[in-house]
Amino acid sequence: MKARIYYGSTIGDTEKVAQTLGKELDAEVVPISQGIKNIENLDLILLGSSTWGYGELQDDWSDKIDNLKEINLSGKKIGVFGTGDQESYSDTFCDSLGIIAEAVRDAGGEIIGMTSKEDYNFIDSKALEDDKLVGLAIDINNQDELTIPRIQDWVDQLKKEI
Ligand SMILES: Cc1cc2nc3c(=O)[nH]c(=O)nc-3n(C[C@H](O)[C@H](O)[C@H](O)COP(=O)(O)O)c2cc1C
């Protein structure tokens, strides 16, 4: 399986998650600032962003999210991941996952790797779909002890869904 991971990260949290995913999946890890290109031969693409402001994409994504809609992602399997803070930003927890997932679907991509919202404690999120999270939500601020197990479970799940 050939996978590539794109990420946007301001203080390094999402980058850390991206690097760990990269090791687990033997995948290239690329900052989103470099743009998404040459994806023809990929079996899996992972897109990661932290959430800033109140429910906004990480800065490096701001001019890339519209580009994403212009790329033809039909036939591509895509997982979304990111970091957020469910205590301080309980109404917008990991909103970026939902924003990116919507853009992926607009571009014809298939989202894989939905996860359970159990074990989190937040009020609302754009990442919520039918009571599930649309991807991997990591909270390094409040639940860092769950970071590695969550990443490992997600990698196992992605390998099954690919
Ligand atoms: C000013 C500010 C705004 C934030 N807004 C949100 C938010 O709306 N939702 C959320 O889940 N986390 C929010 N966070 C938390 C960050 O997403 C979190 O610290 C994350 O781990 C940073 O990851 P990064 O280093 O990859 O950018 C915010 C943090 C700060 C300092």
The ligand as an SDF file (V2000), in Angstrom:
LIG
                    3D

 31 33  0  0  0  0  0  0  0  0999 V2000
   -6.0750   30.6250   20.0900 C   0  0  0  0  0  0  0  0  0  0  0  0
   -6.3880   29.1640   20.0060 C   0  0  0  0  0  0  0  0  0  0  0  0
   -7.5580   28.7500   19.3790 C   0  0  0  0  0  0  0  0  0  0  0  0
   -7.8970   27.3850   19.3200 C   0  0  0  0  0  0  0  0  0  0  0  0
   -9.1070   26.9960   18.7580 N   0  0  0  0  0  0  0  0  0  0  0  0
   -9.4680   25.6970   18.8100 C   0  0  0  0  0  0  0  0  0  0  0  0
  -10.7500   25.2670   18.3300 C   0  0  0  0  0  0  0  0  0  0  0  0
  -11.5930   26.0550   17.8650 O   0  0  0  0  0  0  0  0  0  0  0  0
  -11.0490   23.9430   18.3950 N   0  0  0  0  0  0  0  0  0  0  0  0
  -10.1810   23.0180   18.9060 C   0  0  0  0  0  0  0  0  0  0  0  0
  -10.5070   21.8340   18.9470 O   0  0  0  0  0  0  0  0  0  0  0  0
   -8.9510   23.4040   19.3610 N   0  0  0  0  0  0  0  0  0  0  0  0
   -8.5810   24.6970   19.3290 C   0  0  0  0  0  0  0  0  0  0  0  0
   -7.3480   25.0700   19.7880 N   0  0  0  0  0  0  0  0  0  0  0  0
   -6.4220   24.0540   20.2960 C   0  0  0  0  0  0  0  0  0  0  0  0
   -5.3720   23.6260   19.2640 C   0  0  0  0  0  0  0  0  0  0  0  0
   -5.9710   23.1040   18.1140 O   0  0  0  0  0  0  0  0  0  0  0  0
   -4.4740   22.5600   19.8820 C   0  0  0  0  0  0  0  0  0  0  0  0
   -3.6500   23.1480   20.8550 O   0  0  0  0  0  0  0  0  0  0  0  0
   -3.6430   21.7890   18.8850 C   0  0  0  0  0  0  0  0  0  0  0  0
   -3.0540   20.6960   19.5410 O   0  0  0  0  0  0  0  0  0  0  0  0
   -2.5770   22.6170   18.1810 C   0  0  0  0  0  0  0  0  0  0  0  0
   -2.0040   21.8040   17.1770 O   0  0  0  0  0  0  0  0  0  0  0  0
   -0.8720   22.2680   16.1300 P   0  0  0  0  0  0  0  0  0  0  0  0
    0.4010   22.4720   16.9100 O   0  0  0  0  0  0  0  0  0  0  0  0
   -0.7360   21.1190   15.2090 O   0  0  0  0  0  0  0  0  0  0  0  0
   -1.3450   23.5030   15.4570 O   0  0  0  0  0  0  0  0  0  0  0  0
   -7.0090   26.4200   19.8620 C   0  0  0  0  0  0  0  0  0  0  0  0
   -5.8210   26.8500   20.4720 C   0  0  0  0  0  0  0  0  0  0  0  0
   -5.5060   28.1900   20.5670 C   0  0  0  0  0  0  0  0  0  0  0  0
   -4.2460   28.6060   21.2760 C   0  0  0  0  0  0  0  0  0  0  0  0
  1  2  1  0
  2  3  1  0
  2 30  2  0
  3  4  2  0
  4  5  1  0
  4 28  1  0
  5  6  2  0
  6  7  1  0
  6 13  1  0
  7  8  2  0
  7  9  1  0
  9 10  1  0
 10 11  2  0
 10 12  1  0
 12 13  2  0
 13 14  1  0
 14 15  1  0
 14 28  1  0
 15 16  1  0
 16 17  1  0
 16 18  1  0
 18 19  1  0
 18 20  1  0
 20 21  1  0
 20 22  1  0
 22 23  1  0
 23 24  1  0
 24 25  2  0
 24 26  1  0
 24 27  1  0
 28 29  2  0
 29 30  1  0
 30 31  1  0
M  END
$$$$
